[in-house]
Amino acid sequence: MAESDLYTDLGWLVPAPADFKQRCEALLKAEGEAGAAVRALAGYALNENQLVRLARTLDKLQRDGRSLAPLAPFKLAIISNSTTNFLVPVIRASAARFGVAVDCVVAEYNQVMQSALDPNSPVNTSRCDAVLLALDHRGLPLDGAASGSVEEENAQVDGAIGYLASIRSGVRSNGGALSIVQTIARPPESLFGSFDRIVAGTWTRLADSFNRRLAASVEQGDVLLDTAGIAETVGLANWHDPTQWNLAKLPFASRFLPLYGDHVGRLLGALRGKSRRVLILDLDNTVWSGVIGDDGVNGIVVGQGDPTGEAHLAVQSTALALRNRGIVLAVSSKNDDEVARLPFREHPDMLLREEHLAVFQANWNDKATNIAAIANELSLGLDSMVFLDDNPFEREFVRQSLPAVAVPELPHDPALYYRTLLASGYFEAVAFSAEDRKRAEFYQNNAKRLQLQSQAGDIEEYLRSLDMEIVFQPFDAVGRSRISQLINKSNQYNLTTHRYTEAEVAAAEQDPGVFTLQVRLRDRLDDNGMISVIICRRAGTDWNIDTWLMSCRVLGRRVENAVLRELLQRARELGVRRLVGRYIPTERNGMVRDHYEKLGFSLLESEPGGATTWTMESDFNPTVAIPMKVSRGEGVALA
């Protein structure tokens, strides 16, 4: 794979099989849920024609009434100043790669403001989850005429940001959707050469200023698609195609449609909580060059001063950078454990050390078995995992054995390993909080807790030894981003898997008929941050428990019992007589099937699909011991 093809050809993905067309046709003839098979087909490096074919297959499956489970549904509208129909199949097929089934609503060509501000427009009446505002530099009140006046330049940028703000406001107020806003890729042509960056009003300066201002504005709850970054990666002169614009009003060269669709798909996946959270590293010839069992610590190559050593050092540096933003690191290696650990302990040029790794699996089991063990130890699904391995056999074995695990294809040159990993977009983010930054430490401290548990005489002694404190408080602006993130990415310990945007979370904060809780937990090893979210909606004297979710990293610590006690106490204080909880089964939340029964709720109704409804009177008195200090708000202890 040539370096120049990495982005254009989605080089981190395996090329599509020769019988791709036949596989699509076979999918139409099969029976049952089709989502997993669709995602598998989307997981190849598909060109535009193949993406269109897969999108047509999706259309036919839906017309036939076939379920696309476990793909998460998402309704997306597209508003643009350019031709957009060609985007729909590309986005639909690409989003399936990230676990999302997209239905698209397309506004009429160049009907930007009308589609946003008219409450009866198709965009607003469709009640979309999000609207993609696919505007390029030609769709904004910017002219790039290089007036030389800083005041005029600022006025242009103010006008463009204000124009976009009006569209975003219209979309939110009339249709209830969040906006996906694009940075603009500046034209590659310059009027003054290098002096363009100095003269006010040039496209170079206008685009830079606009993009900075736009990025700052997404803190209001919308989402940024960095189209400028995509274009700069592949080259602005390649991205902009004047011929295709003149002929068909295509905003960028059509050969980049798969790349653009992949980036949109990443965002939609991240909005549905599908981004990966764990990077699992092979060791020999991935983290270093050589075989530690044969070459020894002094024989492996890693470090400055050697091209190969620096290539592998870049992998380590990238892994550490990902860890610093909260991605959990683990190792899966075919090696003797003690031998595999030696470079981490003794090699002076290693950046990665044992303390950076949440799980270390070095043995002679196959890689798939070890990866499954890592997922189990972290209490995370396989679809949270990314596996990096230089060996084509191991990569393909894991893909076949564990299709939920992301396995980037790697080039022959190790200098490109880190670039390929980052290009893949498996760790796409739509928010970043202090708790995200600490996630890797959370999981490593969980390993320490497991060690304490094995040393303790019994579970009660173990739980008391943690010196836990649980803190309850209503939703607020400070926690809003993290609350929305948990709601959208929690799949296993989640009773209903209802999904809410940040704007909808904010609305719940202000609704007097809604009771909310954000729950935090700390212990003597660490502050676990926010670990549970509760939403109850009042119906007469009942509280309908709309959302009850919890981070799996605090399983077994009786957090759910403490939450129940808080709910019962607050219900009595507010005159609520009964709690009503529902369990809606999904592919991932089977672990909480008995949640309400274990807490003492009574079964009210069972439905054919497995959903159940449970009730509990608010005067119920739980007897389970709560081995933790309980506080409300900022450390104000309950009586």
Secondary structure, 3 states (H helix, E strand, C coil): CCCCHHHHCCCCCCECCCCHHHHHHHHHHCCCCCHHHHHHHHCCECCHHHHHHHHHHHHHHHHCCCCCCCCEEEEEEEEECCCCCCHHHHHHHHHHCCCEEEEEEECCCCCHHHHHHCCCCHHHHCCCCEEEEECCHHHCCCCCCCCCCHHHHHHHHHHHHHHHHHHHHHHHHHHCCEEEEECCCCCCCCCCHHHHHCCCCCHHHHHHHHHHHHHHHHHHCCEEECHHHHHHHHCHHHHCCHHHHHHHCCCCCHHHHHHHHHHHHHHHHHHCCCCCCEEEECCECCCEECCHHHHHHHHCECCCCCHHHHHHHHHHHHHHHHHHCCCEEEEEEECCHHHHHHHHHHCCCCCCCHHHCCEEEEECCCHHHHHHHHHHHHCCCHHHEEEECCCHHHHHHHHHHCCCCECCCCCCCHHHHHHHHHHCCCCCCCCCCHHHHCHHHHHHHHHHHHHHHHHCCCHHHHHHHCCEEEEEECCCCCCHHHHHHHHHHCCCCECCCCCCCHHHHHHHHHCCCEEEEEEEEECCCCEEEEEEEEEEEEECCEEEEEEEEECHHHCCCCHHHHHHHHHHHHHHHCCCCEEEEEECCCCCCHHHCCHHHHHCCEEEEECCCCCEEEEEECCCCCCCCCCEEEEECCCEECC
